[in-house]
Amino acid sequence: MTEFLESFPQLGPRPSWGRPLAGSPTVWTAALRPYGRTEPRTPATLLSKAQEARICTPRAPIAGLSMDRPRVMGILNVTPDSFSDGGDLPSVEAATRRAQDMSAAADILDIGGESTRPGADTVPTDTEIARTAPVIAAIRAAGITTPISIDTRKAAVAEAALDAGADIVNDVSAMTFDTAMAPLVAARGVPICLMHALGDPKTMQADPHYDDVVQEVATYLAGRIRAARRAGIEKRNIIVDPGIGFGKTLQHNVSLLRHLSVYHDLGQPILLGASRKRFIGTLGKAEAAKDRMPGSVAVALHGAAQGVQILRVHDVNETRQALRLHLAINEGYEDEQDA
């Protein structure tokens, strides 16, 4: 079994014995130990060169965005049945207006045309393309230059989106749904987010089980990184996502959030997508998905404190405001959105 090092993140000015997590100016660690073990922590100054390279070195920019601070990925679903915002954007014009509004605070726009909520059916490829590619083209025609991510499991949908002006592929199946995805991403030289999911959306919440969810998700993602590299995808273009809510119980989700720093040992930028998900409603006592903004912001700030690079959220303005305060308190530099 592969052993992953768990960091213990701290915030604020970094002492000489601390090491940055993924090059972050705000998040650092003084000691680490193998995940799941109980022996004393090893000082960060004793990391091997290989360990320090994986855990501490800055991540490569994604779509021109530096990964030295938390980036806000705004969710823009053009679906009739997404769990939180399905049907909110019934036309290309409405989606373009939403993109214009979101781009003031979002670093990335994540556009999806197939719901991957628990129990959702697979959408035909041509339907998904018809929902997403025209919206991306219209966003670009409107002069919006914010990087765009296409949220899809299908290579044909990703290709149409990239042709329309998208920059990133966000694949919740980590390239396991469509074998054509890996060669497409490699050929186009674009970033891809590889997410962990247990089963497909139709069945993933049917009694998910793990012996150790943190270890098993890390092992899976390490394997998908290797698969991506074998397919010719460059290391600098790989993002990982532990897949909160995708084949996980409430306790699984909480365990992943408690141990997010384990995933820095994969050596890639981390994306956290927990916005408005059911566990937030359960713990925060908010039945309706659209009432879960405060809890979603709380989880996003936790992710930022753990050194996560990309926060995928519905409530872009609220998350951006919270991050401005988080960064100001812990580092004191100006958010580049305001520069």
C-alpha positions as CSV (number, residue, x, y, z in Angstrom):
1,M,0.0,0.0,0.0
2,T,1.3,3.4,-0.9
3,E,2.1,5.6,2.1
4,F,1.1,9.3,1.9
5,L,2.5,12.0,4.1
6,E,0.0,14.1,6.0
7,S,0.9,17.7,6.7
8,F,-0.5,19.7,9.6
9,P,-1.2,23.2,8.0
10,Q,-0.7,26.4,9.9
11,L,-1.4,30.0,8.8
12,G,0.4,33.3,9.1
13,P,4.1,34.2,8.9
14,R,6.3,31.2,8.3
15,P,9.2,30.5,10.6
16,S,12.6,29.2,9.3
17,W,11.7,25.7,10.4
18,G,8.4,25.7,8.5
19,R,7.9,24.6,4.9
20,P,5.2,26.0,2.5
21,L,2.5,23.7,1.3
22,A,2.6,23.8,-2.5
23,G,4.4,27.1,-2.5
24,S,1.6,28.9,-0.6
25,P,2.6,32.2,1.0
26,T,0.0,31.7,3.7
27,V,-0.1,28.0,4.5
28,W,2.8,26.1,5.9
29,T,3.7,23.0,8.0
30,A,6.3,22.4,10.6
31,A,6.0,18.7,10.8
32,L,4.5,15.7,8.9
33,R,3.9,12.0,9.4
34,P,2.5,9.1,7.3
35,Y,-1.2,9.3,7.1
36,G,-3.0,7.0,9.6
37,R,0.1,6.5,11.8
38,T,0.5,7.7,15.4
39,E,4.3,8.0,15.9
40,P,5.8,11.5,16.5
41,R,5.7,13.9,13.6
42,T,8.8,14.4,11.6
43,P,10.1,18.0,11.4
44,A,9.5,19.4,7.9
45,T,13.2,20.4,7.8
46,L,14.0,16.6,7.5
47,L,11.9,16.0,4.3
48,S,13.8,14.3,1.5
49,K,14.3,16.2,-1.7
50,A,11.6,14.1,-3.4
51,Q,9.2,14.7,-0.6
52,E,9.8,18.4,-0.5
53,A,9.4,18.5,-4.3
54,R,6.0,16.9,-4.0
55,I,4.6,18.7,-1.0
56,C,6.3,22.1,-0.8
57,T,7.1,23.3,-4.3
58,P,4.8,25.8,-6.1
59,R,2.3,24.2,-8.4
60,A,2.5,25.2,-12.1
61,P,0.0,27.8,-13.3
62,I,-3.3,26.6,-14.7
63,A,-4.7,28.4,-17.7
64,G,-2.4,31.3,-16.9
65,L,-3.4,31.5,-13.3
66,S,-0.8,31.2,-10.6
67,M,-1.6,28.6,-8.0
68,D,0.0,30.5,-5.1
69,R,-3.4,31.5,-3.6
70,P,-6.9,30.0,-3.6
71,R,-8.7,30.5,-6.9
72,V,-12.4,30.7,-7.2
73,M,-14.1,28.5,-9.8
74,G,-17.7,29.7,-10.3
75,I,-20.3,27.0,-11.2
76,L,-22.4,27.8,-14.2
77,N,-24.7,24.9,-15.0
78,V,-26.8,24.9,-18.2
79,T,-28.8,21.9,-17.1
80,P,-32.5,21.5,-16.3
81,D,-31.9,19.1,-13.4
82,S,-28.7,20.0,-11.4
83,F,-29.3,19.6,-7.7
84,S,-28.9,23.3,-6.8
85,D,-29.4,25.5,-9.8
86,G,-31.0,23.3,-12.5
87,G,-33.1,25.3,-14.9
88,D,-31.8,28.7,-13.6
89,L,-30.3,29.5,-17.0
90,P,-32.8,28.5,-19.7
91,S,-31.1,30.3,-22.6
92,V,-27.6,31.2,-24.0
93,E,-28.4,34.8,-23.3
94,A,-29.2,34.1,-19.6
95,A,-26.0,32.0,-19.3
96,T,-23.9,34.8,-20.8
97,R,-25.3,37.4,-18.5
98,R,-24.6,35.1,-15.5
99,A,-21.0,34.6,-16.8
100,Q,-20.6,38.4,-17.1
101,D,-21.7,38.8,-13.5
102,M,-19.6,36.0,-12.2
103,S,-16.5,37.0,-14.0
104,A,-16.1,40.0,-11.7
105,A,-15.3,37.7,-8.8
106,A,-14.4,34.3,-10.3
107,D,-11.0,33.2,-11.5
108,I,-12.5,30.3,-13.6
109,L,-16.0,29.6,-15.0
110,D,-17.0,26.0,-14.8
111,I,-19.7,25.2,-17.4
112,G,-21.6,21.9,-17.3
113,G,-24.4,20.5,-19.4
114,E,-24.9,17.2,-17.6
115,S,-26.1,16.9,-14.0
116,T,-23.9,14.5,-12.0
117,R,-26.1,14.8,-8.9
118,P,-26.9,11.4,-7.1
119,G,-29.4,9.4,-9.2
120,A,-28.9,11.5,-12.4
121,D,-29.2,9.8,-15.8
122,T,-26.5,10.1,-18.5
123,V,-27.2,12.8,-21.0
124,P,-26.8,12.1,-24.7
125,T,-23.6,13.5,-26.1
126,D,-25.2,15.7,-28.8
127,T,-27.6,17.2,-26.1
128,E,-24.7,18.0,-23.8
129,I,-22.8,19.7,-26.7
130,A,-25.9,21.7,-27.7
131,R,-26.2,22.9,-24.1
132,T,-22.5,23.9,-23.5
133,A,-20.6,24.8,-26.7
134,P,-23.0,27.7,-27.8
135,V,-22.8,29.2,-24.3
136,I,-19.0,29.1,-24.3
137,A,-18.9,30.6,-27.8
138,A,-21.3,33.4,-26.7
139,I,-19.2,34.1,-23.5
140,R,-16.1,34.6,-25.7
141,A,-18.0,36.7,-28.2
142,A,-19.1,38.9,-25.4
143,G,-15.4,39.7,-24.6
144,I,-15.3,37.7,-21.4
145,T,-11.7,36.4,-21.0
146,T,-12.0,34.5,-17.7
147,P,-10.6,31.0,-18.1
148,I,-13.4,28.5,-18.8
149,S,-13.6,24.9,-17.6
150,I,-15.9,22.4,-19.3
151,D,-17.4,20.0,-16.8
152,T,-17.9,16.7,-18.7
153,R,-17.0,13.0,-18.8
154,K,-17.2,12.9,-22.6
155,A,-14.4,13.6,-25.0
156,A,-16.6,14.8,-27.8
157,V,-18.2,17.4,-25.5
158,A,-14.8,18.5,-24.2
159,E,-13.5,18.8,-27.8
160,A,-16.5,21.0,-28.8
161,A,-16.1,23.1,-25.7
162,L,-12.3,23.6,-26.4
163,D,-13.1,24.6,-30.0
164,A,-15.6,27.1,-28.7
165,G,-13.1,28.7,-26.3
166,A,-12.8,26.6,-23.1
167,D,-9.4,26.2,-21.5
168,I,-9.7,23.4,-19.0
169,V,-11.4,20.0,-18.8
170,N,-13.1,19.0,-15.5
171,D,-13.8,15.2,-15.7
172,V,-15.6,13.8,-12.7
173,S,-14.8,10.3,-13.9
174,A,-11.0,11.0,-14.1
175,M,-11.0,9.8,-17.7
176,T,-12.5,6.4,-16.9
177,F,-15.9,7.1,-18.6
178,D,-14.6,7.8,-22.1
179,T,-11.3,6.3,-23.2
180,A,-11.0,9.0,-25.8
181,M,-10.7,11.7,-23.1
182,A,-7.0,11.2,-22.3
183,P,-5.7,11.3,-25.9
184,L,-7.8,14.4,-26.5
185,V,-6.4,16.3,-23.5
186,A,-2.9,15.2,-24.3
187,A,-3.2,16.3,-27.9
188,R,-4.7,19.7,-27.0
189,G,-2.2,20.3,-24.2
190,V,-4.9,21.6,-21.8
191,P,-5.2,21.2,-18.0
192,I,-7.5,18.4,-16.8
193,C,-9.0,17.9,-13.3
194,L,-9.1,14.2,-12.3
195,M,-11.8,13.6,-9.7
196,H,-12.5,10.5,-7.5
197,A,-16.0,9.0,-7.7
198,L,-17.2,5.7,-6.4
199,G,-19.4,4.4,-9.2
200,D,-21.4,6.6,-11.6
201,P,-24.0,9.3,-10.6
202,K,-26.9,6.9,-11.0
203,T,-25.6,4.6,-8.3
204,M,-22.8,6.3,-6.4
205,Q,-24.8,7.0,-3.3
206,A,-26.2,3.4,-2.9
207,D,-24.4,2.5,0.3
208,P,-20.8,3.6,-0.5
209,H,-18.2,1.8,1.6
210,Y,-14.4,2.2,2.2
211,D,-12.0,0.6,4.6
212,D,-10.3,4.0,4.8
213,V,-11.7,6.7,2.5
214,V,-8.7,9.1,2.8
215,Q,-6.2,6.4,1.8
216,E,-8.3,4.9,-0.9
217,V,-9.1,8.2,-2.6
218,A,-5.4,9.2,-2.5
219,T,-4.4,5.8,-3.9
220,Y,-7.0,6.1,-6.7
221,L,-5.9,9.7,-7.6
222,A,-2.2,8.6,-7.7
223,G,-3.2,5.9,-10.2
224,R,-5.1,8.3,-12.4
225,I,-2.2,10.7,-12.4
226,R,0.0,7.8,-13.6
227,A,-2.6,7.0,-16.3
228,A,-2.6,10.6,-17.4
229,R,1.1,10.8,-17.6
230,R,1.2,7.5,-19.6
231,A,-1.3,9.0,-22.0
232,G,1.0,12.0,-22.7
233,I,-0.6,14.6,-20.4
234,E,2.0,16.8,-18.9
235,K,2.4,16.9,-15.1
236,R,1.8,20.7,-15.1
237,N,-1.6,20.1,-16.6
238,I,-3.0,17.8,-14.0
239,I,-5.3,18.9,-11.1
240,V,-6.8,16.4,-8.5
241,D,-10.2,16.5,-6.7
242,P,-11.1,14.1,-3.8
243,G,-14.7,14.2,-5.0
244,I,-16.7,15.4,-2.0
245,G,-20.2,13.9,-2.3
246,F,-19.4,11.5,-5.1
247,G,-20.0,8.1,-3.6
248,K,-19.4,9.3,0.0
249,T,-21.5,9.4,3.1
250,L,-21.5,12.4,5.4
251,Q,-18.7,10.9,7.5
252,H,-16.6,10.1,4.4
253,N,-16.9,13.7,3.4
254,V,-15.9,15.0,6.8
255,S,-12.9,12.6,6.9
256,L,-11.7,13.9,3.6
257,L,-12.1,17.5,4.7
258,R,-10.2,16.8,7.9
259,H,-7.3,15.3,6.0
260,L,-7.2,17.4,2.9
261,S,-3.5,18.0,3.4
262,V,-2.7,14.4,2.5
263,Y,-3.5,15.2,-1.1
264,H,-0.5,17.7,-1.3
265,D,1.7,14.5,-1.4
266,L,0.3,13.8,-4.9
267,G,2.3,16.9,-6.1
268,Q,-0.6,18.5,-8.0
269,P,-3.0,21.4,-7.5
270,I,-6.1,20.4,-5.5
271,L,-9.6,21.3,-6.4
272,L,-12.3,21.2,-3.7
273,G,-15.9,21.0,-4.8
274,A,-18.2,20.9,-1.8
275,S,-20.5,23.9,-2.5
276,R,-24.1,23.4,-1.3
277,K,-23.8,19.6,-1.1
278,R,-26.1,17.6,1.1
279,F,-23.7,17.1,4.0
280,I,-23.6,20.8,4.4
281,G,-27.4,20.9,4.6
282,T,-27.4,18.1,7.1
283,L,-24.7,19.5,9.4
284,G,-25.9,23.1,8.9
285,K,-29.6,22.3,9.1
286,A,-30.4,23.8,5.7
287,E,-32.7,21.5,3.7
288,A,-32.8,23.5,0.5
289,A,-29.6,23.6,-1.5
290,K,-29.8,27.4,-2.1
291,D,-29.9,28.0,1.7
292,R,-26.5,26.4,2.2
293,M,-24.3,29.4,1.2
294,P,-23.0,30.1,4.8
295,G,-22.0,26.5,5.3
296,S,-20.4,26.4,1.8
297,V,-18.3,29.4,2.5
298,A,-17.2,27.9,5.8
299,V,-16.0,24.8,4.0
300,A,-14.3,26.9,1.3
301,L,-12.3,28.8,4.0
302,H,-11.4,25.5,5.6
303,G,-10.1,24.4,2.2
304,A,-8.1,27.6,1.8
305,A,-6.6,27.0,5.3
306,Q,-5.5,23.5,4.1
307,G,-3.7,24.9,1.1
308,V,-6.3,24.0,-1.6
309,Q,-5.6,25.8,-4.8
310,I,-9.1,25.8,-6.5
311,L,-12.5,26.2,-4.8
312,R,-15.4,25.3,-6.9
313,V,-18.5,27.2,-5.7
314,H,-21.9,28.4,-6.5
315,D,-21.8,31.6,-4.4
316,V,-18.9,33.3,-6.1
317,N,-19.2,36.8,-4.6
318,E,-19.7,35.6,-1.0
319,T,-16.7,33.2,-1.3
320,R,-14.5,35.9,-2.8
321,Q,-15.4,38.3,0.0
322,A,-14.5,35.7,2.6
323,L,-11.2,34.9,0.9
324,R,-10.3,38.6,0.8
325,L,-10.6,38.7,4.6
326,H,-8.8,35.3,5.0
327,L,-5.9,36.5,2.9
328,A,-5.7,39.9,4.5
329,I,-5.6,38.4,8.0
330,N,-3.1,35.7,7.3
331,E,-0.8,37.4,4.9
332,G,-1.7,41.0,4.4
333,Y,-1.3,41.3,0.7
334,E,-3.8,42.8,-1.7
335,D,-6.1,40.4,-3.6
336,E,-5.2,40.7,-7.2
337,Q,-8.9,40.9,-8.1
338,D,-8.8,44.4,-6.6
339,A,-5.4,45.4,-8.0
